[in-house]
Amino acid sequence: MVYVPSTHYEDAYRRIADNAATTAGASVLLFVSMDADALCALRILTSLFKRDSIAHKIVPVSNYAEISSMNQTLVAQNQQIKSIVFLNCGAQTDVQDFVTLRDNLVVMVIDSHRPFNLYNVFWHEQVQCLDDGDVEKNMAELREAFNDIEFGDSSSGEDNSDESEDEASDQDRESRIGHKRGSSEMLGDLAKHDRLRRKRKTDMDPESFLRMQQQKAERRDARAVHQQMIQAYYAQGSYHGQSCAISTLMLAEQLGHPPSLDTVWWAVVGATSQHVLQHIDSDGYAEVVRRMRDLVRRVCPTASNTRLNIDSNARSSNAPESALGSSATVTSSSQALLDSQLGLPGQPDDPPQRENIDPFNPYLEMIPEDEDEGYLRARAGAASNGEAGLLTSSKNIEQSVAISESTELKFLLLRHWSLTNAMQFSPYVATRLGTWSSKGRSRLDLLVAKLGLSRAEAQAPFLHLDPELKLQLYRKMHAIGADYNMADSLYAGFVRDYGWRKSRVSASDMVLAILALLQKDAWAGEYESIHISASGFFAAYDSLSQFDILRAGLHGAQHLQRLVVGQGISMLERQAVKTLRVFRLAILGELESSSHVFGSPFALRQLALFLMQTLRERSKSAHARLPFIIAGPIAQETPEVDKLMVLGITPMDYPLVRPHMDAPFNRSTYAGESRNHFGIVFEQVASEVGAEAKQGFFDSSVMEIRRSDMSAFVDKLRRHL
């Protein structure tokens, strides 16, 4: 067994710690994907390394070509490196193809990308893949098929009835699994096995020969079935498993380190990034919230018991969506979770509500005016309690830095924007109301009026809005949202306080800030007041612990959201999205004013989701759920190299017919049955047309391709789908 079950993560970590104990310098190399989940996992893992005094080196990477290059400079010629950790990369490709697996080198893979490369989970003892439970529960038959193909008798029909031959075969398999594929040791074992087989064939009677031929036929049939099963596993399409941040938090707990406020928050943010980017379905997110809610209540037992109550009579019968702007149908489990989060009656495990609590700052009790020293001092125009005739209070009020459960609106960055901007630049609202048209803006104004806010209040910073109006906003939106095709405008989430004079930050807002910082070079120059010396990766890393950098990331997220919606509206007005028979296609031109921003897969994905959702709301039923392909220019150091980043998205509810649909390996705890089938198709088409292409950002559905090859690529793609 070379994968690590979810109950034994600490075994892989202890191998790293043991190797580090024999080395004076940095013995651990971390290849970290440039995404929010990987950064949160990195924060948790490095906290463990620091606690155990394990020196390590962090290397941010964006594709496997960079890993291969780093292997030559940092691993192959450096005997000091004893362990390599892949964070949110490495699971889908055979690690041995990119890393020199010398003796005593340990590789740990913590990756949410699926499907696994079977050589990583079933072949080599040096590669330790952390399993989220799916391998253990759903891949027993697949493991048997893999072992039969890789370790079975190559003659497809030996007469192994003799007990001694069975033992020899078992010993041969054990010796082969211990060696690297293609190594001299393994080739020597195979040659020895062939010599023994030929020797046994020399003395064989007719009955034994006929029996051997029959066994050969049976073995061929069995191997054909196993080959089809493995092909079906890889052909099912890409999807996501358990968040890397949650996996590393589980590792910390198994090592005996209790969860802290920071580690739980980082795990919440990492898991929420999958929800925001629509990598997991509604039931997967419901499972995440349930698990995180238990941890939040452990580290913040008082704060986590406060949540917004909404009148059950106003509850809409429409099911809430799975993500910001998603249109997937929510099942009973996720609906029950949302009801519990909203505080609807009928939830037996609901904790009692505290009285006299501000629902938007539950750690600040609503003190009566005659007891509020600050209010009485201001009313008297006094500079101190003594001047106002008040006794100095001896109570010390600590700043709140806790995490709490929350009921969130699908209005992006609401706490850091005005209500008008948060609604106008949220794909969820813009796609349903068509806010770029005069009719859509009129509907938005009418909605704001029905929510009980004046235009001035809606345009003021949400942070300064009257608490009663905020509470009213949530309740009324829950009541009238169905009238505007927004019955599912509320969802369960988490927020964190950073103390006085700092606004609360929701997990989804923090994800957007991290993604903005990762691509800060595309927008930072437009903000003269924002100076971030670190690179995008390390700025995003620091934002998880430094509020000033996080605030800059929130400003960047606002700017990027304006660009995404503005670019999307421009493309819709110019009819730049082409609807083909089996998919929709959009290609950004070089002359687009903001095209440089969409060379990042995160901005490109947000733009694609906006366009896909908008067209879904306004399309005929036959084309409503079509997959979406979008391409944007990549900034190149040399102008003669003109490349496009191509990204394919399959809607969560898109019906996919694939072989072995009922097989256990087609089940996923977090993604359900949703799959993105573009990854394997992109690779096949690029190979057929001879295009120079490479996978980008460790996502099989993201590919870099020359602009000159794009026309032939699309033409061939139409025939494949």
C-alpha positions in Angstrom: 0.0 0.0 0.0 1.6 3.3 -1.1 -1.3 5.6 -0.6 -1.8 6.9 2.9 -5.3 6.4 4.4 -6.9 9.4 6.0 -6.4 7.9 9.5 -2.6 7.5 9.1 -1.4 10.8 7.7 1.1 11.1 10.5 3.0 8.1 9.1 4.0 10.1 6.0 5.0 13.1 8.1 7.1 11.0 10.5 9.1 9.7 7.6 9.9 13.3 6.6 10.8 14.2 10.2 13.1 11.1 10.5 14.9 12.1 7.4 15.3 15.7 8.6 16.8 14.5 11.9 19.9 13.2 9.9 20.5 16.4 8.0 21.9 19.7 9.2 20.5 22.0 6.6 17.2 22.3 4.7 16.2 18.7 3.9 12.6 19.3 2.8 11.6 20.9 -0.6 8.0 22.1 -1.0 6.6 22.5 -4.5 3.6 24.7 -4.0 0.9 25.4 -6.6 0.0 29.0 -7.0 -3.6 28.9 -5.7 -5.5 29.7 -2.5 -6.0 26.2 -1.2 -2.3 25.3 -1.6 -1.3 28.6 0.2 -3.5 27.8 3.2 -2.2 24.2 3.3 1.4 25.6 3.2 0.7 27.9 6.1 -0.5 24.9 8.2 2.3 22.6 7.1 5.1 25.2 7.7 3.7 25.8 11.2 4.3 22.1 11.9 7.8 22.2 10.4 8.7 25.2 12.6 7.3 23.5 15.7 9.4 20.4 15.0 12.5 22.4 13.8 12.5 21.0 10.3 14.3 23.3 7.9 12.6 23.6 4.5 12.6 25.5 1.2 9.4 26.8 -0.5 9.3 26.8 -4.3 6.2 28.2 -5.9 5.4 26.5 -9.2 2.7 26.9 -11.9 3.3 23.9 -14.2 5.1 20.6 -14.4 7.8 22.0 -16.7 8.9 24.3 -13.8 9.0 21.2 -11.5 11.2 19.3 -14.0 13.5 22.3 -14.2 13.7 22.7 -10.4 14.4 19.0 -10.1 17.6 19.4 -12.1 18.8 22.3 -10.0 17.5 21.5 -6.5 17.1 17.8 -6.3 19.2 15.8 -8.8 22.5 17.3 -7.7 21.6 18.1 -4.1 22.0 15.1 -1.8 20.9 17.2 1.2 17.3 17.1 0.0 15.7 14.1 1.7 12.0 14.8 1.3 9.8 16.5 -1.3 6.2 17.7 -0.6 3.8 18.5 -3.4 1.0 20.9 -2.4 -2.0 20.8 -4.7 0.0 19.4 -7.5 1.5 16.0 -8.5 -1.5 13.7 -8.1 -2.6 13.5 -11.7 0.8 12.8 -13.2 3.4 10.1 -12.5 5.8 11.9 -10.1 8.7 9.7 -11.3 8.5 11.5 -14.7 9.5 14.8 -13.1 11.5 14.0 -9.9 14.6 11.9 -9.6 13.6 9.2 -7.1 17.0 8.3 -5.7 17.3 6.0 -2.7 16.1 7.4 0.7 14.1 10.2 -1.0 10.6 10.5 0.3 7.8 12.2 -1.7 4.5 13.3 0.0 1.7 14.4 -2.3 -1.2 16.5 -0.9 -3.4 17.3 -3.8 -7.1 17.8 -4.4 -6.9 17.3 -8.2 -8.4 14.0 -9.4 -8.3 11.5 -10.8 -5.1 10.1 -9.2 -2.3 8.8 -11.4 -2.4 5.1 -10.4 1.4 4.8 -10.4 1.4 7.3 -7.6 -1.1 5.5 -5.3 -0.3 1.8 -6.2 3.3 1.6 -7.4 6.2 3.0 -5.5 6.8 3.0 -1.7 8.7 6.3 -1.9 5.7 8.2 -3.1 3.1 8.8 -0.4 -0.3 10.2 -1.6 -2.6 11.4 1.1 -6.0 9.7 0.5 -9.2 11.6 1.4 -11.1 8.3 1.8 -12.1 7.7 -1.9 -9.2 5.4 -2.6 -9.8 3.3 0.5 -13.6 3.1 -0.1 -14.1 3.1 -3.8 -11.0 1.9 -5.6 -10.5 -1.7 -4.4 -11.5 -3.2 -7.7 -9.3 -0.7 -9.6 -6.3 -1.6 -7.4 -6.8 -5.2 -8.3 -7.0 -4.4 -12.0 -3.8 -2.2 -11.7 -1.9 -5.0 -9.9 -3.0 -7.5 -12.5 -1.8 -5.3 -15.4 1.4 -4.2 -13.9 2.4 -7.2 -11.7 0.5 -10.1 -13.2 2.2 -12.9 -15.1 3.4 -11.4 -18.4 3.0 -14.8 -20.2 -0.8 -14.5 -19.6 -1.3 -18.1 -18.7 1.4 -19.9 -16.7 0.4 -23.1 -15.0 0.9 -21.9 -11.4 -0.9 -24.7 -9.8 2.3 -25.8 -8.1 2.7 -24.3 -4.7 6.4 -23.5 -5.1 5.6 -21.6 -8.4 3.0 -19.6 -6.6 5.5 -18.6 -3.9 8.0 -17.7 -6.6 5.5 -15.5 -8.4 4.6 -13.7 -5.2 8.3 -13.1 -4.4 8.8 -11.8 -8.0 5.9 -9.3 -7.5 7.3 -8.0 -4.2 10.7 -7.5 -5.7 9.2 -5.6 -8.7 7.0 -3.2 -6.7 10.1 -2.1 -4.7 11.9 -0.8 -7.8 11.4 2.2 -10.0 9.8 1.5 -13.4 12.4 1.0 -16.1 15.3 0.6 -13.6 18.0 -1.9 -14.1 16.9 -3.8 -11.0 13.4 -4.2 -12.3 14.5 -5.2 -15.8 16.8 -7.8 -14.3 14.0 -9.3 -12.3 11.8 -9.5 -15.4 14.6 -11.2 -17.4 15.1 -13.7 -14.6 11.4 -14.4 -14.5 11.3 -15.1 -18.3 14.3 -17.5 -18.0 12.5 -19.5 -15.3 9.3 -19.6 -17.4 11.0 -20.9 -20.5 12.7 -23.6 -18.5 9.4 -24.8 -17.1 8.0 -25.1 -20.7 10.6 -27.6 -21.8 9.1 -30.5 -19.9 5.4 -30.3 -20.4 2.9 -33.1 -21.2 0.0 -32.6 -23.7 -2.6 -32.2 -20.9 -0.6 -29.6 -19.1 -0.1 -27.8 -22.4 -3.9 -27.7 -23.1 -4.6 -26.5 -19.6 -2.0 -23.8 -20.0 -3.6 -22.6 -23.2 -7.0 -22.4 -21.6 -5.6 -20.4 -18.7 -3.9 -18.1 -21.2 -7.3 -17.4 -22.8 -8.9 -16.8 -19.4 -6.1 -14.5 -18.4 -6.3 -12.5 -21.7 -10.1 -12.0 -21.1 -9.5 -10.9 -17.5 -6.7 -8.5 -18.5 -8.9 -7.0 -21.2 -11.6 -6.3 -18.6 -9.0 -4.7 -16.3 -7.6 -2.6 -19.0 -11.0 -1.3 -19.9 -11.6 -0.5 -16.2 -8.4 1.5 -16.0 -9.1 3.4 -19.2 -12.6 4.2 -17.9 -11.1 5.6 -14.7 -8.8 8.0 -16.6 -11.5 8.9 -19.1 -14.1 9.9 -16.5 -12.8 13.5 -16.5 -11.1 15.7 -13.9 -12.7 16.7 -10.6 -11.6 17.7 -7.1 -11.3 15.9 -3.9 -10.7 17.0 -0.3 -9.1 20.4 0.1 -5.4 20.4 0.8 -5.8 22.7 3.7 -8.3 20.3 5.4 -5.8 17.4 4.8 -3.0 19.3 6.4 -5.2 20.3 9.4 -6.1 16.6 9.8 -2.4 15.8 9.7 -1.7 18.4 12.5 -4.4 16.8 14.7 -3.1 13.3 14.2 0.3 14.6 15.3 -1.2 15.8 18.5 -1.3 19.5 17.7 -4.8 20.8 18.7 -6.4 23.2 16.1 -5.7 26.8 16.7 -7.6 29.9 15.6 -5.2 30.4 12.7 -5.0 26.8 11.4 -8.8 26.4 11.5 -9.3 29.7 9.6 -6.7 28.7 7.0 -8.5 25.4 6.5 -11.8 27.2 6.2 -10.4 29.6 3.6 -8.7 26.7 1.6 -11.9 24.7 1.5 -14.0 27.8 0.6 -11.8 28.4 -2.4 -13.1 25.2 -3.9 -16.7 26.5 -3.4 -16.0 29.9 -4.9 -14.3 28.5 -8.0 -17.0 25.8 -8.3 -14.7 22.9 -8.0 -17.0 21.0 -5.7 -20.8 20.5 -5.7 -23.4 21.6 -3.2 -23.3 18.4 -1.1 -19.5 18.6 -1.1 -19.6 22.2 0.3 -22.3 21.1 2.8 -19.9 18.4 4.1 -17.1 21.0 4.3 -19.3 23.4 6.3 -20.4 20.6 8.7 -16.8 19.6 9.4 -15.5 23.1 9.8 -18.4 24.1 12.0 -17.4 21.5 14.5 -13.8 22.8 14.5 -14.9 26.4 14.8 -17.1 25.6 17.8 -14.1 24.0 19.4 -11.7 27.0 19.0 -14.4 29.7 19.4 -17.2 28.1 21.5 -19.0 31.3 22.3 -18.7 33.1 19.0 -19.8 30.2 16.9 -23.1 30.0 18.6 -24.4 33.3 17.1 -26.1 33.4 13.8 -28.8 35.3 12.0 -32.4 34.3 12.5 -34.8 34.6 9.6 -38.5 34.2 9.8 -39.4 30.7 8.5 -42.6 32.1 6.8 -40.4 34.0 4.4 -38.6 30.9 3.3 -38.7 30.2 -0.4 -39.2 26.7 -1.7 -36.5 27.1 -4.3 -33.3 25.3 -3.6 -30.1 27.3 -3.0 -27.1 27.1 -5.3 -23.8 25.4 -4.7 -21.5 28.4 -5.2 -21.3 32.0 -6.0 -23.2 32.3 -9.2 -23.7 28.5 -9.6 -26.8 27.0 -10.9 -26.6 23.4 -9.6 -29.6 22.0 -7.7 -29.1 21.6 -4.0 -30.1 18.3 -2.4 -31.8 17.7 0.9 -28.5 17.4 2.9 -27.2 20.8 1.8 -30.7 22.4 2.2 -30.8 21.1 5.8 -27.4 22.6 6.4 -28.5 26.0 5.1 -31.7 25.9 7.2 -29.6 25.2 10.3 -27.2 28.0 9.4 -30.1 30.4 8.9 -31.5 29.5 12.3 -34.8 28.2 10.9 -37.0 26.3 13.3 -37.0 22.6 13.3 -33.3 22.2 13.9 -32.9 20.2 17.1 -29.1 20.9 17.4 -29.5 24.7 17.2 -27.8 26.3 20.2 -29.8 28.8 22.3 -29.5 32.4 21.1 -27.9 34.9 23.4 -29.9 38.0 24.1 -28.9 41.6 23.5 -26.4 40.7 20.8 -25.6 42.6 17.6 -25.9 40.0 14.9 -23.3 41.7 12.7 -20.7 42.0 15.6 -21.8 39.2 18.0 -18.9 39.9 20.3 -20.0 43.4 21.1 -23.0 43.4 23.5 -25.6 46.2 22.9 -25.0 48.3 26.0 -27.9 50.5 27.1 -27.3 54.2 26.4 -27.3 55.1 30.1 -24.5 52.6 30.7 -22.5 53.3 27.6 -19.6 55.5 28.8 -18.4 56.5 25.4 -21.9 57.7 24.4 -22.4 59.6 27.6 -19.0 61.2 27.3 -19.7 62.3 23.7 -23.1 63.7 24.7 -21.6 65.8 27.4 -18.8 67.1 25.1 -16.2 65.9 27.5 -12.7 64.6 26.7 -12.6 62.2 29.6 -14.8 60.4 32.0 -13.8 62.7 34.8 -15.0 65.8 32.9 -18.3 64.1 32.2 -18.7 63.1 35.9 -18.4 59.4 35.2 -16.5 56.8 37.1 -13.7 55.1 35.2 -14.7 51.6 34.3 -12.3 48.9 35.5 -13.5 46.4 32.8 -11.0 45.6 30.1 -12.6 44.9 26.7 -10.4 42.6 24.6 -10.3 42.9 20.9 -12.2 40.1 19.2 -10.2 38.0 16.7 -12.5 35.0 16.6 -14.1 33.0 13.9 -17.9 32.6 13.7 -20.5 30.9 11.5 -22.4 33.3 9.3 -25.2 33.6 6.9 -23.7 35.1 3.7 -25.3 36.9 0.8 -23.9 36.1 -2.7 -22.9 39.7 -3.1 -19.2 39.8 -3.6 -17.0 41.7 -1.1 -20.2 43.2 0.5 -18.5 44.1 3.8 -15.8 46.1 1.9 -18.0 47.8 -0.7 -21.2 49.6 -1.0 -24.4 47.5 -1.5 -24.8 48.9 -5.0 -21.3 48.0 -6.1 -21.5 44.6 -4.4 -24.7 43.7 -6.3 -23.7 45.4 -9.6 -20.3 43.6 -9.8 -21.4 40.2 -8.5 -21.9 37.7 -11.3 -24.8 36.2 -9.2 -26.8 39.4 -9.4 -25.6 40.8 -12.8 -26.4 37.6 -14.7 -30.0 37.5 -13.3 -30.9 41.1 -13.6 -28.8 42.1 -16.6 -27.4 45.1 -14.8 -25.5 46.4 -17.8 -28.8 47.4 -19.5 -31.1 50.3 -18.6 -33.8 47.8 -17.9 -31.5 45.7 -15.6 -30.4 48.8 -13.7 -34.1 49.8 -13.2 -34.8 46.3 -11.8 -31.7 46.7 -9.5 -33.0 50.0 -8.2 -36.4 48.5 -7.6 -34.9 45.6 -5.7 -32.9 48.0 -3.5 -36.1 50.0 -2.8 -38.0 46.8 -1.8 -35.1 46.0 0.5 -36.0 49.2 2.4 -32.9 51.2 1.5 -32.6 54.6 -0.1 -30.3 55.2 -3.0 -27.9 57.1 -0.7 -27.8 54.3 1.9 -27.2 51.7 -0.9 -24.3 53.7 -2.3 -22.7 54.3 1.2 -20.1 51.9 2.5 -21.9 48.8 3.8 -19.7 48.9 6.9 -21.3 52.2 8.0 -24.8 51.1 7.4 -27.2 51.0 10.3 -27.2 47.6 12.0 -31.0 47.4 11.8 -30.9 48.0 8.1 -28.3 45.3 7.6 -30.5 42.8 9.5 -33.5 43.9 7.5 -31.5 43.4 4.3 -30.9 39.8 5.0 -34.5 39.1 6.0 -36.1 40.8 3.1 -33.7 39.4 0.6 -34.6 35.9 1.9 -38.3 36.8 1.5 -38.4 38.5 -1.9 -35.4 37.0 -3.6 -37.6 34.5 -5.6 -39.3 37.4 -7.3 -35.9 38.3 -8.9 -34.7 34.8 -9.6 -32.5 35.0 -6.5 -34.3 32.6 -4.1 -31.0 31.1 -3.2 -29.2 34.4 -2.4 -28.1 33.2 1.1 -25.7 30.5 1.9 -23.8 29.2 4.9 -20.3 30.5 5.5 -17.7 31.7 8.1 -16.3 35.1 9.0 -13.3 36.2 11.1 -12.8 39.3 13.2 -9.5 41.0 13.2 -10.1 43.4 16.1 -11.3 47.0 16.4 -11.2 49.3 13.5 -10.9 46.4 11.1 -13.8 45.1 9.1 -14.9 41.5 9.4 -13.7 39.3 6.6 -15.7 36.4 5.2 -13.9 33.3 4.0 -15.1 33.9 0.4 -13.9 37.5 0.5 -10.5 36.3 1.6 -10.3 33.8 -1.2 -10.9 36.6 -3.7 -8.3 38.7 -2.0 -5.7 35.9 -2.2 -6.5 35.2 -5.9 -6.1 38.9 -6.6 -2.7 39.1 -4.8 -1.5 36.0 -6.8 -1.9 38.1 -10.0 -1.1 41.5 -8.4 1.2 42.5 -11.3 -1.9 42.9 -13.5 -3.5 45.5 -11.3 -1.1 46.8 -8.6 0.3 49.6 -10.8 -3.1 51.2 -11.0 -3.2 51.8 -7.2 -0.5 54.3 -6.3 -1.4 54.0 -2.6 -0.7 50.3 -2.6 2.9 49.2 -2.3 3.6 45.5 -1.9 7.2 44.6 -2.3 6.8 40.8 -2.2 6.0 38.8 -5.3 2.4 37.8 -5.9 2.9 34.4 -4.3 4.5 35.6 -1.1 2.2 38.6 -0.9 -0.7 36.2 -0.9 1.1 34.0 1.6 1.6 37.0 4.0 -2.0 38.1 3.6 -3.0 35.1 5.6 -1.4 36.7 8.7 -1.0 40.4 7.9 -4.2 42.5 7.7 -2.6 45.4 5.8 -1.7 43.1 2.9 -5.1 41.5 3.1 -6.7 44.9 2.8 -4.6 45.6 -0.3 -5.8 42.3 -1.7 -9.4 43.2 -1.1 -8.9 46.4 -3.1 -7.3 44.3 -5.8 -10.2 41.9 -5.8 -12.7 44.8 -6.2 -10.7 46.0 -9.2 -10.5 42.6 -10.8 -14.2 42.1 -10.3 -14.9 45.3 -12.2 -12.7 44.1 -15.0 -14.3 40.7 -15.1 -17.9 42.1 -15.3 -16.9 44.9 -17.7 -15.1 42.5 -20.0 -18.0 40.1 -19.9 -20.5 42.8 -20.7 -18.3 44.0 -23.6 -18.1 40.5 -25.1 -21.8 39.9 -24.7 -22.7 43.2 -26.4 -20.2 42.5 -29.3 -21.6 38.9 -29.5 -18.0 37.6 -29.1 -19.2 34.3 -27.7 -19.9 31.7 -30.4 -22.5 29.0 -29.7 -21.5 25.8 -31.5 -23.3 22.5 -31.5 -21.6 21.0 -28.4 -19.9 23.9 -26.7 -19.6 27.7 -26.5 -16.3 29.4 -27.5 -14.9 32.8 -26.6 -11.4 34.1 -27.6 -10.1 37.4 -26.2 -8.3 39.6 -28.7 -4.9 41.2 -28.2 -6.4 44.7 -28.4 -8.8 44.2 -25.5 -8.0 46.8 -22.9 -7.8 44.4 -20.0 -6.6 41.3 -21.9 -3.4 41.2 -19.9 -5.4 40.4 -16.7 -6.9 37.3 -18.2 -3.6 35.5 -18.7 -4.2 34.1 -15.3 -6.4 31.0 -15.0 -8.3 32.4 -12.0 -9.4 35.6 -13.8 -10.1 33.7 -16.9 -12.2 31.2 -15.0 -14.2 34.0 -13.3 -14.8 35.5 -16.7 -15.9 32.2 -18.2 -18.2 31.5 -15.2 -19.8 35.0 -15.7 -20.4 34.5 -19.4 -21.6 30.9 -19.0 -24.1 31.9 -16.3 -25.3 34.9 -18.2 -26.0 32.9 -21.4 -27.5 30.1 -19.3 -30.1 32.6 -17.9 -30.9 33.9 -21.4 -30.6 30.8 -23.6 -33.0 28.2 -24.9 -33.2 25.0 -22.9 -31.3 23.1 -25.5 -28.2 25.3 -25.1 -28.6 26.2 -21.5 -26.1 23.7 -20.1 -23.5 23.7 -22.8 -19.8 23.5 -21.8 -17.7 26.6 -22.2 -14.2 27.1 -23.7 -12.4 30.4 -23.3 -9.0 31.5 -24.4 -7.0 34.6 -23.3 -3.5 35.9 -24.3 -0.6 35.1 -22.1 2.0 37.9 -21.4 5.3 36.7 -22.9 8.8 38.0 -22.4 9.5 37.7 -26.1 6.9 39.2 -28.5 7.5 36.6 -31.2 6.0 33.9 -28.9 2.3 34.4 -29.1 0.4 32.0 -26.8 -3.1 31.6 -25.6 -4.3 30.1 -22.3 -7.2 27.8 -23.1 -9.6 26.8 -20.3 -12.6 24.5 -20.5 -15.5 24.4 -18.0 -18.2 21.8 -17.7 -21.3 22.9 -15.7 -21.8 21.0 -12.5 -25.1 19.6 -13.7 -23.9 18.8 -17.3 -25.0 15.2 -18.1 -21.9 13.0 -18.9 -22.3 9.5 -20.2 -19.1 7.5 -19.5 -18.3 3.8 -19.2 -18.5 2.0 -15.9 -20.9 4.7 -14.6 -21.9 2.4 -11.7 -18.4 1.6 -10.8 -17.3 2.7 -7.3 -14.4 4.7 -8.6 -16.9 7.0 -10.3 -18.1 8.2 -6.9 -16.6 11.2 -5.1 -17.3 12.6 -1.7 -16.9 16.3 -2.7 -17.6 16.5 -6.4 -20.4 13.9 -6.7 -20.8 12.9 -10.3 -19.8 16.2 -11.9 -16.7 15.9 -14.1 -14.8 18.2 -16.4 -14.1 16.1 -19.5 -12.0 18.7 -21.3 -8.6 17.7 -19.9 -8.2 14.4 -21.7 -9.9 15.8 -24.9 -7.5 18.8 -25.0 -4.5 16.5 -24.8 -5.8 14.2 -27.6 -6.7 17.1 -29.9 -3.4 18.9 -29.4 -1.6 15.7 -30.3 -3.6 15.1 -33.4 -3.2 18.5 -34.9 0.5 18.7 -33.9 0.0 21.7 -31.8 2.7 22.9 -29.4 0.8 22.8 -26.1 1.4 22.2 -22.4 -0.7 21.8 -19.4 -0.9 24.9 -17.2 -1.5 25.4 -13.4 -1.8 21.6 -12.7 -5.3 21.6 -14.1 -5.8 19.2 -17.0 -8.6 21.5 -18.3 -6.1 24.4 -18.7 -3.7 24.4 -21.6 -1.2 26.8 -23.1 -1.2 26.8 -27.0 0.2 28.9 -29.8 -2.3 31.3 -31.3 -1.4 30.0 -34.8 -2.6 26.5 -33.8 -5.9 27.7 -32.3 -8.0 27.4 -35.4 -7.0 23.8 -36.2 -7.4 23.0 -32.5 -11.0 24.3 -32.3 -11.9 22.6 -35.6 -10.7 19.2 -34.3 -12.3 19.8 -30.9 -15.7 20.2 -32.5 -15.4 16.7 -34.0 -14.2 15.1 -30.7 -17.1 16.3 -28.5 
